[in-house]
Amino acid sequence: MKTSNKELLEELKKNLSLTEKQQLQIDNLNEKLRLVNEKLKESESLKSHFISNITNEIINPFASILGLSKNIIALDDDKINNAKSMAKLIFSEAFHLDFQLINIFAAAKIEAGTNIPEIVNTDINQLIKTVIDAFAYDSEKKKIDIKFDSLISSEMKKTFYFKTDPEKLQIILKNLVSNSINYSPESNKIEIKAWIENEDLNISVTDHGKGISESDKKLIFDRFKQLDSCISSINKGYGLGLSVTKSLIDILEGKIDIQSNINQGTIVIITIPEGESLSDDIAFNGNEFLFESEEVF
């Protein structure tokens, strides 16, 4: 049976149309591969820069601590009073080094998928006070007054315990308070509030600093981005600290809301649902536990 010219033309048109569609799919695939390749190159570059920053953040404090300690050892007996000011500097360097390492180790656990919640009854008010006390040196140095208003204490007649992971919550709050101090002008204030709403724990941290632009809000949780290019510290930028914060909040099945405009300060609100505790342990902050169990280990 012979094929007519018309049928041949129709078949050619179909084949041509199919070829065009296949070419379009190939072009789209090539474009996607190109974009992925660019992202991989950017990621490698950012990771290299990130690792370089981390190296500086570890080496510089160690060098300062060693240098200051050596100066104290070399002090004459009649100048021993100078040791107090040096000791404060050593404490500051050691505190920030510890803070850097906590974030780095938390990020490593998150990447490995091993940072699972350890839920216990947590004294929220005491935990927040512990975080504020930890930054007393930094806040006093900048003459920043940190106010804590607990609506929980006014609602409850006795100490209120909330089932959550105290260590993760402490890291979250330390990063938020640290950023607020770093981006607040001197002789200013930071307000922290805690309350229960719909059985969820809510904590807000408000500063009156430089604020965050709308474009930067899209990058704020990127682990390898640092929004303030003039600052070399990974915790003085919004890079690692807030990415760890966001990941830990996700692990606790919570959420974070950032309200900010340039030169109008920043309000960060975290909302954490109550977890299910498998023990009767009580935590007063992220590191100290009071065991209700009668067993002695």
HELIX and SHEET records of a PDB file:
HELIX    1   1 ASN A    5  ALA A   74  1                                  70    
HELIX    2   2 ASP A   77  LYS A   79  5                                   3    
HELIX    3   3 ASN A   82  ALA A  112  1                                  31    
HELIX    4   4 ILE A  124  ALA A  134  1                                  11    
HELIX    5   5 ALA A  136  LYS A  141  1                                   6    
HELIX    6   6 LEU A  151  GLU A  155  1                                   5    
HELIX    7   7 PRO A  166  ASN A  182  1                                  17    
HELIX    8   8 GLU A  214  LYS A  217  1                                   4    
HELIX    9   9 LEU A  240  ILE A  251  1                                  12    
SHEET    1   A 4 TYR A 161  THR A 164  0                                        
SHEET    2   A 4 VAL A 120  ASP A 123 -1                                        
SHEET    3   A 4 ILE A 282  ALA A 283  1                                        
SHEET    4   A 4 PHE A 289  LEU A 290 -1                                        
SHEET    1   B 5 ASP A 145  SER A 150  0                                        
SHEET    2   B 5 LYS A 189  GLU A 197  1                                        
SHEET    3   B 5 ASP A 200  ASP A 207 -1                                        
SHEET    4   B 5 THR A 266  ILE A 272 -1                                        
SHEET    5   B 5 LYS A 255  SER A 260 -1                                        
END                                                                             
